[in-house]
Amino acid sequence: QATATDRAVGFGLVAFSLALFAYYTLWIVVLPFIDSAHAIHRFFLPREYAVIIPVVAGLLLLLFIGVFIMVVTWKSKKPAKKSE
């Protein structure tokens, strides 16, 4: 059974994800069709970052996954028993 804290954290994560998805979708799909002199362009980064930010985030994710696997593997190794 989920506690109230778990539900609040889950709701916050879902709300953040939806907001990020909406922002990125507007930035990539809608903004190119709006005149570049329009005031809405002030709220978005330059279009080059639309590729750079996800690539960097993906590389960091792969790095953290690799480090996690390395640490778990390193800690799970048991000392070898000596045969007598």
N, C-alpha and C positions, 0 to 999 in steps of 0.2 A: 504494500500500500504506500503510495507516494505521500510525503508530508507536504505541508503548505509551503515550506521553503523550497522543496524540490519542484513543486508546481510553479512557483514564482520564478525560479531560475530558468526552468524550461520555457515558460512564457516569454521571459526576457530574451532568451536565445532565439526563439522563433521570431519574435518581433524584430530583433536586430537583423536576422537573416533576411526577412522580408523587406526591410528598409534598404539593406545593402543591395538586394536583388533589384528592387525598383530603381534605385539610383543608378546602378550599372546598366540596366536596360535602357533607361532614358538617355544615359550618356552615350551608349553605343548605337542604339537603334533609332532613337527619335532625334537626337541633337544634330546629326548630319543634315537633316532635312529642314532645319530652322536657320534662318538667315544669321550669318555670323555677327551681325551688328546688334542682334537682339540681346536684351538684358539678361536673359536666362543663361547665357554662356558664362557669366561671371561666377555662377555657382558650381562649375565643373572644371576639373583639371584639363590640361591639354590632352589631346587624343592619344599621344604617344604613351602616356601612362596607363591607358586602357589595356595595353599589352604588357608593359613592364611590371606593373603591380601584381597581376595574377601569376606571371612567370616567377617572380621573386618569391611570392607566397608559396607556390608549388615547390620550389627548390628548398625553401626553409622547412616545409612539411616533410619532404624526403630526407633532409638532413636530420631532423628530430626523430623520425622513424628509424633511420639507420643507427643513430646514437642509442636510442632506446633498445633496439635489438642487440647491439653490441654490448651494452651494459648488462642486459638480462642474460645473454650468453656467457659473458665473463663471470658473472656472479653465480651462475648455475653449475659451473665446472667444479667437480669434486676432486679433491686430491687423489692421485692414483695410489692404489694400495700396492704395497711392496710384497712380492711373492717370496716366500721363504722356503 
